[in-house]
Amino acid sequence: MKNVLIVYHSQSGNTEAMAKAIAEGSSAAGARVVLKKAVDAVDTDLLNCDVVAIGTPNYFSYMAGMVKDFFDRVWITVREKMADKPYVAFGTYGGGGRQAIDTVEHICNGLKMKLVMESLAVQRKPTPENLNACKEFGKKLAT
Ligand SMILES: Cc1cc2nc3c(=O)[nH]c(=O)nc-3n(C[C@H](O)[C@H](O)[C@H](O)COP(=O)(O)O)c2cc1C
């Protein structure tokens, strides 16, 4: 059974809706899922999972501060232990685009983590179709 960690930040619920749908998909595929807001996530969450999905809204063309704070807090402990750890990023944006996801990928690249699927970006509030895509995304993460 895969241990899937989903870490995210969300203020108005858009990215959270994605996170919950991804968690639902992973659970349905038989994974053990840990779903945590970035503010609550710690280094051992990252060390103990088999795969991690990191979710962030686009705030000022960057990841949300709380997601950056998560990376800041865990960096020293995890930086030598993340090589080849499978990950994906996901999130929502307003009028901009994928910049926040790019910044997550930049940090994960620095940790030598392995991007296992194309990261998933949605504009504003996810539609039912977007949420179905998130569930499929979650299923793939679990397998
Ligand atoms: C403080 C703040 C800054 C934002 N900056 C951007 C931005 O630079 N580019 C963009 O596309 N959207 C921007 N947005 C819009 C959010 O990315 C968008 O509404 C997103 O879906 C919010 O996700 P959430 O509901 O998970 O918080 C910003 C929103 C906030 C609150």
Residues whose N, C-alpha, C, O or C-beta is under 5 A from the ligand:
A	BS01	LIG	H9 S10 Q11 S12 G13 N14 T15 E16 P57 N58 Y59 F60 S61 T92 Y93 G94 G95 G96 G97 R124
